[in-house]
């Protein structure tokens, strides 16, 4: 039976091949969860303990041992590969929407290919290729976008016709297809055997592996991991890795210092059949039919087919689950729609004999991306879990990146999209997770057009102005759980149409955002930007200034009332954060960062600020509502409301001052707008928010005031060539690479973090350069729009990708921002990128396989600026985030 076959994978075959392992562990296994004798005692201490013997835990152990670490203990509560890994469908696919996920899957594929030769353990690796089907033009566009990205990574990939699909897989019904994507190097493996092969190699490299050993909790002292308590005793350790899969959430919450790992299990079904009369060839490509919500692969001459239904079944919300994953209860009624889709796609299966309906738990996360990285609250506590049903595809690459993170302090790629610190405690509510994964699981195969939003778990964090703005037609998106306005629907517009305008082409909100941008440039607009992260750092003496001078690249020893734009850099000079810091007094600073920096920035600073009772840091994000007044008439509105002159002579650029606005006192007013347009941001104590907003709107009526949203802000910042952290800037991007040298004070007299790396870049040059592209032969009404992630070509050769883009209503052109690299034509080696290299090239942007000519610029268009800007105002042009 199928159960016997799966059991063989994880039990008999591997142990028979490895008598040494058989001697190390119990000679007899039972499927019960009762305790058994353990011939090998646990060590009293180790450098690192890994919890979980599935694909993730064994991959981390394998890569750590490859990097030279030997004092490693891997603990598994049941048997190796007996969790979700045991039931995994074994499809290794590189066709992923997120760049870092594609890189992980590509590495995994290459690793699994040579693993059998390295370890002697059969992994069942078979390069079959995969075909992703498109039933609609929009689906085909999404596949073309992925294909463009795969091709520039060197992964063979082509868009094929329905006729070619039949040639590659004769049993597929193509009557409703408009095209497909073929990735010939995708593969199939036995997931459990891959895990066992990784464990074999790790064991040969000195890793100690103990089965039937449960971790009860991790001990943390003074914010650092000190040990692990198990049912067989304690192990002292410096590092702990939670690879416990669906149990990761409970394990994270089991200690005195909880580590929040937001994931939740859902039932995942797939079908196994007996072999066909004429058994399927083992080399037939895997079929992914996202519009039908199913995948189909060959399995021992028959097929294995599962999918992601619209009405998933979450389980274990109360935390109850078994030690080892057994096949859960069959539910044919629930699987019915997927079975119908399978029979429509492969009508020849009608008479096929079904062997088994497998039902196993899979873990899903709130944003469909896996979770890796170090806990923000416990140093040395690392996590790798929540694979969203792609564990075998990501296993090799994810294990490699996490091992690098542990050994070197950082991985070799930008993994921020997967970082545990992108979440806060607010995403750890069981109710939130249960509702969100019921949305996430169908989204695995839903068509995701640019700027789509989750619908569950909303209105969790809101500004005091939420109801007021909502009543005025606000349309909302969510960032880090915070509701933010996209744009405002004017009275009389068809709201339903706008809520459902999902397209890769010109969106229905185009004219609405255009009118908001126009108002920002000609009159005055108000944008609620309360979601920004806000910290106050103060001290009794000079401790705050001295610490911040070391942690930030710009000079913060400025007169009281001045605002400084600065990077918070790592040792390599890369941006861990991009922020504004206002000096409130000699010993007090107010720091404004991007919304999704709340957890990451807090942890970064907490781990690096001296442990000094005279130095305090407080998260005041919730204390202040932020109103951004943008436009030439903002100065008039604020002058009348405060009875104070707000002109440049009295209130210079990059200045901060506490003022009265209307009846409210203690409003922090800053002369910045994050867009390059004139204006101010008002940081208002929340109890005054509604009053100040009403006063601003009433006073602004005679100046043409209106509400605006983040889409207008994005258009303004991109046409001004402003980068923002998390999309354009990351931990691998330095100020020298994105034209922000002016935000770095190399000679400020105090050494700062990242200084050596920047001095080296200044001397030797940079290997990528942030560049602005204006599309020249692009029809906004008829052509596909660029969104982000599009390949950039220089003189016909691939040189980089766009990181963000927007339509410029001023230039009446699309503007893309991105990094240009210089690769040696013969060796592929990265060379220094000079301004001449940028300026002398002919550029094209690839949008879903179609290339559009683009003009490259290293500086924004001077004609965009309505007034001559002084040197101190130019600092503004380096600063923007969303």
Beta strands, then each sheet from edge to edge (+ up, - down):
strand 1: 48-51
strand 2: 72-75
strand 3: 91-92
strand 4: 126-127
strand 5: 130-134
strand 6: 158-160
strand 7: 179-183
strand 8: 187-188
strand 9: 208-210
strand 10: 215-221
strand 11: 224-230
strand 12: 233-236
strand 13: 239-242
strand 14: 263-273
strand 15: 286-289
strand 16: 294-299
strand 17: 302-307
strand 18: 314-315
strand 19: 354-365
strand 20: 371-374
strand 21: 381-385
strand 22: 474-479
strand 23: 482-488
strand 24: 525-528
strand 25: 533-539
strand 26: 563-569
strand 27: 575-585
strand 28: 588-593
strand 29: 615-619
strand 30: 624-630
strand 31: 656-661
strand 32: 664-670
strand 33: 679-685
strand 34: 706-707
strand 35: 768-775
strand 36: 791-794
strand 37: 797-808
strand 38: 813-823
strand 39: 830-831
strand 40: 843-847
strand 41: 850-857
sheet 1: 9+ 2+ 1+ 13+ 21+ 20-
sheet 2: 3+ 8- 4+
sheet 3: 6+ 7- 5+ 15+ 16- 17+ 14- 18+
sheet 4: 6+ 7- 5+ 15+ 16- 17+ 14- 19+
sheet 5: 10+ 11- 12+
sheet 6: 22+ 23-
sheet 7: 31+ 32- 33+ 30- 24+ 34+
sheet 8: 26+ 27- 28+ 25- 29+
sheet 9: 39+ 38- 35+ 41- 40+ 36- 37+
end
